[in-house]
Amino acid sequence: MNEAKRKLLNKRYRAEANFKLFGQIAIGLALLFLAVFMYKIFSKGYTAFQKTWIVTEVHYDKELMLIETDNPSLEDLENADYYDIAYKAMTRLDPSLPEEDDRQLIQMVAFTYEQEVKNHLLKNPSLLGKIAPIRLTASDDLDQVHKGNYPRDIPEEDRRVNDYQLKIYDMLNERGDILSKFNLSFFTNPDSREAELAGIASSFMGTVFSILVCLAFSFPIAVLAAIYLEEFAPKNKFTDFIEVNINNLAAVPSIVFGLLGLGVLLAVFNLPRSTPLVGGITLSLMTLPTIIIAARASLKAVPPSIREAALAMGASNMQTTMHHTVPLSMPGTLSGTIIGLAQALGETAPLILIGMVAFVNTIPGTPVDPAASLPVQIYIWSESAERGFVEKVSACIMVLLGFLILMNLAAQIIRHKFERKWN
């Protein structure tokens, strides 16, 4: 081998080595950015799955509760007055505090403390007339102090928790009356203006209903369209025009579909605003091209020999398609559908335009009830100024990521379990 050929060969090897190096650097940078992103999300969000409680004692005094009967019914307990006993339960934390300053103790718990005292008795009617320990939800500021997310070394005038409240907190924490338990209410409560009470139940159910509506509308329409275009439609300029537009629709920004939902579904058909029904239909319009493309690719992957064998046995074109081609292509179609739904799950812009950004503090029971969605909930909480919502945003992102991972994992399992390998 002469010198010129050796130089050319070495140059080619160096180019291949550089290409591999650049590819490894790109993958390394992508993994680094992903690791930093996941660290930031998890480091800020994991504390949202813990809830802080203050333990105190409440005296269920019948006189203060305005109960006149000796054996009150549950209805009597339901209609009793709980303000005084709830108030005394909090002031019991520091009896020496002047009455005009009692508000400082009340601010250490959520505004629902009276309702919590009531619910505790309704669950345990035998406590009437007795003194019993009770756990009250700590305020979001005290919750952040307990989790170490709230700085204590700044001037008092710059803190929402004053020095007296910090002293009471330290006293309670030292004697074990500050508890931190799993925050089940994060998953069972609807949204709230108070960070310590806010949960994702409403937005989670809104997301579930939206995805179900999206699946109900997009899957049958997309599969039928793919079957017709791939198996029955004549190959002419009109079908070519349809195929080009399907591919173009897959690249249209999602906000355009939101404008379509706003201008057609709400303005023309007068469907209920801010509901998963409208959100699901809007998302189905956006998901249709993705599912059609995936279904057509799955149909093309079925070998022609399958069709030829069925036709040779006397099957019609419809029987060949519905009994052989479509079942064999269904694993790829389903995996493409799940990926399309996962993409729709993370959309925010179209849902904002149709009004699903409204504050909803009730859990929807049907697709026509007002609701938010997980991506919109993240957007709403990210606009809130309270420190307690910072961890809520990250925790909601973690739940959404978990939802997306499960859907993509389901798509991969379906593909690998049912996909046929053609030789």
C-alpha positions as CSV (number, residue, x, y, z in Angstrom):
1,M,0.0,0.0,0.0
2,N,1.5,3.3,-1.1
3,E,1.7,6.4,1.1
4,A,-1.2,8.2,-0.5
5,K,-3.6,5.4,0.2
6,R,-2.3,4.9,3.7
7,K,-3.0,8.6,4.4
8,L,-6.4,8.4,2.9
9,L,-7.2,5.3,5.0
10,N,-6.0,7.0,8.2
11,K,-8.0,10.1,7.5
12,R,-11.1,7.9,7.1
13,Y,-10.4,6.1,10.4
14,R,-9.9,9.5,12.2
15,A,-13.2,10.8,10.7
16,E,-15.0,7.7,12.0
17,A,-13.4,8.0,15.4
18,N,-14.3,11.7,15.6
19,F,-17.9,10.9,14.6
20,K,-18.2,8.3,17.4
21,L,-16.6,10.8,19.9
22,F,-19.1,13.5,18.9
23,G,-22.0,11.1,19.3
24,Q,-20.7,10.0,22.7
25,I,-20.4,13.7,23.8
26,A,-23.9,14.4,22.6
27,I,-25.3,11.5,24.5
28,G,-23.3,12.4,27.6
29,L,-24.6,16.0,27.5
30,A,-28.2,14.8,27.0
31,L,-27.8,12.5,30.0
32,L,-26.2,15.3,32.1
33,F,-29.0,17.7,31.3
34,L,-31.6,15.0,32.1
35,A,-29.8,14.2,35.4
36,V,-29.7,17.9,36.4
37,F,-33.4,18.3,35.5
38,M,-34.5,15.3,37.4
39,Y,-32.4,16.3,40.4
40,K,-33.9,19.8,40.5
41,I,-37.4,18.4,40.2
42,F,-37.0,15.7,42.8
43,S,-35.0,17.8,45.3
44,K,-37.7,20.4,45.4
45,G,-40.7,18.2,45.0
46,Y,-40.2,15.2,47.3
47,T,-41.1,17.2,50.4
48,A,-44.6,17.8,49.0
49,F,-45.4,14.1,49.8
50,Q,-45.0,14.9,53.5
51,K,-47.5,16.9,55.6
52,T,-46.8,18.7,58.8
53,W,-49.3,18.4,61.7
54,I,-49.5,20.2,65.1
55,V,-50.6,18.0,68.0
56,T,-52.8,19.7,70.7
57,E,-55.6,18.8,72.9
58,V,-59.3,19.6,72.4
59,H,-62.0,19.5,75.1
60,Y,-65.3,18.5,73.6
61,D,-67.3,20.5,76.1
62,K,-71.1,20.2,75.5
63,E,-71.8,23.6,76.9
64,L,-69.4,25.4,74.6
65,M,-70.7,23.3,71.7
66,L,-74.3,24.4,72.6
67,I,-75.5,20.8,72.9
68,E,-78.5,20.5,75.2
69,T,-79.3,16.8,75.1
70,D,-77.6,14.1,77.1
71,N,-77.5,11.7,74.2
72,P,-77.0,13.7,71.1
73,S,-77.4,12.2,67.7
74,L,-75.0,12.5,64.8
75,E,-77.2,15.2,63.4
76,D,-76.9,17.1,66.7
77,L,-73.1,16.7,66.6
78,E,-73.2,17.9,62.9
79,N,-75.1,21.1,63.8
80,A,-73.1,21.9,67.0
81,D,-70.9,25.0,67.4
82,Y,-67.2,24.1,67.2
83,Y,-65.6,27.5,67.2
84,D,-65.0,28.0,70.9
85,I,-63.6,24.5,71.5
86,A,-61.4,24.8,68.4
87,Y,-60.2,28.2,69.5
88,K,-59.4,26.9,73.0
89,A,-57.5,23.9,71.5
90,M,-55.1,26.3,69.9
91,T,-54.7,28.7,72.8
92,R,-53.9,25.7,75.0
93,L,-50.5,25.7,73.3
94,D,-49.6,28.8,75.3
95,P,-52.1,29.8,78.0
96,S,-49.9,32.7,79.1
97,L,-50.3,34.6,75.8
98,P,-52.6,37.6,76.0
99,E,-56.0,37.2,74.4
100,E,-55.4,40.0,72.0
101,D,-52.4,38.1,70.6
102,D,-54.1,34.7,70.2
103,R,-54.3,35.2,66.5
104,Q,-50.6,34.4,66.3
105,L,-51.3,30.8,67.4
106,I,-54.3,30.5,65.1
107,Q,-52.1,31.5,62.1
108,M,-49.9,28.4,62.8
109,V,-52.6,26.1,61.5
110,A,-54.7,25.9,58.4
111,F,-57.9,27.9,58.3
112,T,-59.8,24.6,58.3
113,Y,-58.8,23.8,61.9
114,E,-62.4,24.2,63.1
115,Q,-63.6,21.7,60.5
116,E,-60.9,19.3,61.5
117,V,-62.0,19.4,65.1
118,K,-65.5,18.7,64.0
119,N,-64.6,15.8,61.7
120,H,-62.5,14.3,64.5
121,L,-65.6,14.1,66.8
122,L,-67.9,12.9,64.1
123,K,-65.5,10.0,63.5
124,N,-65.3,9.4,67.3
125,P,-68.6,10.4,69.0
126,S,-67.5,8.8,72.2
127,L,-65.0,11.7,72.8
128,L,-67.9,14.0,73.6
129,G,-67.3,15.6,77.0
130,K,-63.7,14.4,77.1
131,I,-60.3,15.9,76.5
132,A,-58.5,14.2,73.6
133,P,-55.4,14.8,71.5
134,I,-55.9,16.0,67.9
135,R,-53.7,16.6,64.9
136,L,-54.3,19.9,63.1
137,T,-52.8,20.7,59.7
138,A,-50.0,23.2,60.0
139,S,-50.0,26.4,58.0
140,D,-47.9,26.4,54.8
141,D,-45.4,28.7,56.3
142,L,-44.8,26.5,59.4
143,D,-44.8,23.5,57.1
144,Q,-42.0,25.0,55.1
145,V,-40.1,25.8,58.3
146,H,-40.4,22.2,59.4
147,K,-39.1,20.9,56.1
148,G,-36.2,23.3,56.1
149,N,-37.4,25.2,53.0
150,Y,-38.0,28.5,54.9
151,P,-35.0,30.6,56.0
152,R,-35.1,31.5,59.7
153,D,-32.0,33.6,59.8
154,I,-33.5,36.7,58.0
155,P,-34.9,39.7,59.8
156,E,-38.4,39.1,61.4
157,E,-40.0,41.8,59.3
158,D,-39.0,39.9,56.2
159,R,-40.5,36.6,57.4
160,R,-44.1,35.4,57.4
161,V,-43.4,33.4,60.6
162,N,-42.5,35.7,63.5
163,D,-40.1,35.0,66.3
164,Y,-42.9,34.1,68.8
165,Q,-44.3,31.5,66.4
166,L,-40.8,30.1,65.8
167,K,-40.4,29.8,69.6
168,I,-43.7,27.9,69.9
169,Y,-42.7,25.7,67.0
170,D,-39.4,24.9,68.6
171,M,-41.1,24.1,71.9
172,L,-43.7,21.8,70.2
173,N,-41.0,20.1,68.0
174,E,-38.8,19.5,71.1
175,R,-41.6,17.6,72.9
176,G,-42.7,15.7,69.8
177,D,-45.9,17.6,69.0
178,I,-44.9,18.4,65.5
179,L,-45.5,15.4,63.2
180,S,-44.6,14.8,59.6
181,K,-46.6,12.1,57.9
182,F,-47.3,11.0,54.3
183,N,-49.4,13.7,52.6
184,L,-52.4,11.6,51.4
185,S,-54.4,14.9,50.9
186,F,-52.1,15.8,48.1
187,F,-53.8,13.1,46.0
188,T,-57.3,13.4,47.5
189,N,-57.8,17.1,47.8
190,P,-58.8,19.4,45.0
191,D,-57.0,22.7,44.3
192,S,-57.0,25.4,47.0
193,R,-55.7,28.9,47.5
194,E,-53.9,27.6,50.6
195,A,-50.7,25.6,49.8
196,E,-51.1,23.3,52.7
197,L,-54.5,22.2,51.5
198,A,-54.0,22.1,47.8
199,G,-54.1,18.7,46.0
200,I,-54.2,17.3,42.5
201,A,-57.4,15.2,42.8
202,S,-59.4,17.6,40.5
203,S,-56.7,18.0,37.9
204,F,-55.9,14.3,38.0
205,M,-59.5,13.3,37.3
206,G,-59.7,16.1,34.7
207,T,-56.7,14.6,33.0
208,V,-58.1,11.0,33.1
209,F,-61.5,12.2,31.7
210,S,-59.8,14.2,29.0
211,I,-57.6,11.3,27.9
212,L,-60.6,8.9,27.9
213,V,-62.6,11.3,25.7
214,C,-59.6,11.8,23.5
215,L,-59.2,8.0,23.1
216,A,-62.9,7.5,22.4
217,F,-62.9,10.1,19.6
218,S,-59.5,9.7,18.1
219,F,-58.8,6.0,18.0
220,P,-61.8,4.7,16.0
221,I,-61.7,7.6,13.6
222,A,-57.9,7.3,13.1
223,V,-58.0,3.6,12.6
224,L,-60.8,3.7,10.1
225,A,-59.2,6.5,8.2
226,A,-55.9,4.6,8.1
227,I,-57.6,1.4,6.9
228,Y,-59.4,3.2,4.1
229,L,-56.4,5.1,2.9
230,E,-54.1,2.1,3.0
231,E,-56.3,-0.7,1.9
232,F,-59.2,0.7,-0.1
233,A,-58.6,4.2,-1.3
234,P,-57.6,4.6,-5.0
235,K,-54.2,6.1,-5.5
236,N,-54.8,9.4,-7.2
237,K,-54.1,13.1,-6.6
238,F,-57.0,13.5,-4.2
239,T,-55.7,10.8,-1.8
240,D,-52.2,12.2,-2.2
241,F,-53.5,15.6,-1.2
242,I,-55.2,14.0,1.9
243,E,-52.0,12.2,2.9
244,V,-49.9,15.3,2.6
245,N,-52.3,17.2,4.8
246,I,-52.3,14.5,7.4
247,N,-48.6,14.7,7.6
248,N,-48.8,18.5,7.8
249,L,-51.4,18.4,10.6
250,A,-49.0,16.3,12.7
251,A,-46.6,19.2,12.7
252,V,-49.2,22.0,13.4
253,P,-48.5,23.7,16.8
254,S,-50.9,22.6,19.5
255,I,-52.2,26.1,20.2
256,V,-53.8,26.1,16.8
257,F,-56.0,23.2,17.8
258,G,-56.8,25.1,20.9
259,L,-58.1,28.0,18.7
260,L,-60.1,25.5,16.7
261,G,-61.7,24.2,19.9
262,L,-62.4,27.7,21.1
263,G,-63.9,28.8,17.7
264,V,-65.9,25.7,16.9
265,L,-66.6,23.5,19.9
266,L,-67.4,26.5,22.3
267,A,-68.6,29.2,19.9
268,V,-70.6,27.1,17.4
269,F,-71.6,23.9,19.3
270,N,-71.9,25.7,22.7
271,L,-70.3,22.8,24.6
272,P,-69.7,23.4,28.3
273,R,-66.6,25.5,28.9
274,S,-63.7,24.3,31.1
275,T,-64.7,20.7,30.9
276,P,-62.8,17.5,30.1
277,L,-65.3,16.8,27.3
278,V,-64.1,19.9,25.3
279,G,-60.5,19.3,26.3
280,G,-60.6,15.7,25.2
281,I,-62.2,16.5,21.8
282,T,-59.6,19.2,21.2
283,L,-56.8,16.9,22.1
284,S,-58.3,14.2,19.9
285,L,-58.1,16.6,16.9
286,M,-54.4,17.0,17.7
287,T,-53.8,13.3,18.2
288,L,-55.6,12.1,15.1
289,P,-52.7,12.6,12.6
290,T,-50.2,10.8,14.9
291,I,-52.5,7.8,15.3
292,I,-53.3,7.7,11.5
293,I,-49.6,7.7,10.6
294,A,-48.8,5.0,13.1
295,A,-51.7,2.8,12.0
296,R,-50.8,3.2,8.3
297,A,-47.2,2.2,9.1
298,S,-48.4,-0.9,11.0
299,L,-50.7,-1.9,8.1
300,K,-47.8,-1.5,5.6
301,A,-45.6,-3.7,7.8
302,V,-48.0,-6.7,7.3
303,P,-46.4,-8.8,4.5
304,P,-48.4,-9.0,1.2
305,S,-48.3,-12.8,1.4
306,I,-50.9,-12.6,4.2
307,R,-53.3,-10.7,2.0
308,E,-52.5,-13.0,-1.0
309,A,-53.1,-16.1,1.0
310,A,-56.4,-14.9,2.3
311,L,-57.6,-13.8,-1.2
312,A,-56.5,-17.2,-2.6
313,M,-58.7,-18.9,0.0
314,G,-61.7,-17.0,-1.3
315,A,-61.9,-14.1,1.2
316,S,-63.1,-10.8,0.0
317,N,-61.0,-7.6,0.3
318,M,-63.1,-6.6,3.4
319,Q,-62.7,-10.0,5.0
320,T,-58.9,-10.0,4.3
321,T,-58.5,-6.6,5.8
322,M,-60.7,-7.0,8.9
323,H,-59.9,-10.6,9.7
324,H,-56.2,-10.7,8.9
325,T,-54.4,-7.4,8.1
326,V,-55.9,-5.3,10.9
327,P,-55.5,-7.8,13.7
328,L,-51.8,-8.3,12.7
329,S,-51.2,-4.6,12.6
330,M,-53.0,-3.8,15.9
331,P,-49.9,-4.0,18.2
332,G,-48.2,-1.3,16.3
333,T,-51.4,0.7,16.1
334,L,-52.0,0.5,19.8
335,S,-48.4,1.4,20.7
336,G,-48.7,4.4,18.4
337,T,-52.0,5.4,20.0
338,I,-50.5,5.3,23.5
339,I,-47.6,7.4,22.4
340,G,-50.0,9.9,20.8
341,L,-52.1,10.0,24.0
342,A,-48.9,10.5,26.1
343,Q,-48.1,13.5,23.9
344,A,-51.7,14.9,24.4
345,L,-51.3,14.3,28.2
346,G,-48.6,16.9,28.4
347,E,-50.3,19.6,26.4
348,T,-51.2,22.9,28.1
349,A,-51.8,25.6,25.4
350,P,-55.0,24.1,23.9
351,L,-56.5,23.5,27.3
352,I,-55.8,27.1,28.4
353,L,-57.6,28.5,25.4
354,I,-60.8,26.5,26.1
355,G,-60.9,27.6,29.7
356,M,-59.5,24.7,31.7
357,V,-57.1,27.1,33.4
358,A,-59.9,28.3,35.7
359,F,-59.6,27.7,39.5
360,V,-61.6,24.6,40.3
361,N,-61.9,23.4,43.9
362,T,-64.2,20.5,43.3
363,I,-63.5,17.0,42.0
364,P,-65.2,16.3,38.7
365,G,-67.5,13.2,38.6
366,T,-68.2,13.2,34.8
367,P,-66.5,14.6,31.7
368,V,-69.0,17.5,31.6
369,D,-68.0,18.8,35.1
370,P,-65.5,21.8,35.3
371,A,-61.9,20.6,35.8
372,A,-58.3,21.4,35.2
373,S,-55.6,19.1,34.1
374,L,-52.1,18.2,35.4
375,P,-50.1,20.4,33.0
376,V,-52.5,23.3,33.6
377,Q,-52.3,22.7,37.3
378,I,-48.5,23.1,37.1
379,Y,-49.0,26.3,35.2
380,I,-51.5,27.7,37.8
381,W,-49.3,26.8,40.8
382,S,-46.1,28.1,39.1
383,E,-47.8,31.6,39.0
384,S,-48.6,31.5,42.8
385,A,-46.3,33.6,45.0
386,E,-46.5,31.4,48.2
387,R,-43.4,29.4,49.0
388,G,-45.5,26.3,49.6
389,F,-46.5,26.0,46.0
390,V,-42.9,25.6,44.8
391,E,-42.8,22.1,46.1
392,K,-46.3,21.4,44.8
393,V,-45.3,22.4,41.3
394,S,-42.3,20.0,41.4
395,A,-44.4,17.2,42.9
396,C,-47.1,17.6,40.3
397,I,-44.4,17.4,37.6
398,M,-43.2,14.2,39.2
399,V,-46.7,12.7,39.0
400,L,-47.1,13.8,35.4
401,L,-43.7,12.3,34.5
402,G,-44.7,9.1,36.2
403,F,-48.0,9.0,34.2
404,L,-46.0,9.6,31.0
405,I,-43.5,6.9,31.8
406,L,-46.2,4.4,32.6
407,M,-48.0,5.1,29.2
408,N,-44.8,4.8,27.2
409,L,-43.9,1.6,29.1
410,A,-47.3,0.2,28.2
411,A,-46.6,1.0,24.6
412,Q,-43.3,-0.8,24.7
413,I,-44.8,-3.8,26.4
414,I,-47.6,-4.1,23.9
415,R,-45.1,-3.7,21.0
416,H,-42.7,-6.4,22.3
417,K,-45.3,-8.8,23.5
418,F,-47.6,-8.9,20.5
419,E,-45.5,-7.7,17.6
420,R,-44.9,-10.3,14.9
421,K,-41.4,-10.7,13.4
422,W,-41.7,-11.2,9.6
423,N,-38.9,-13.0,7.7
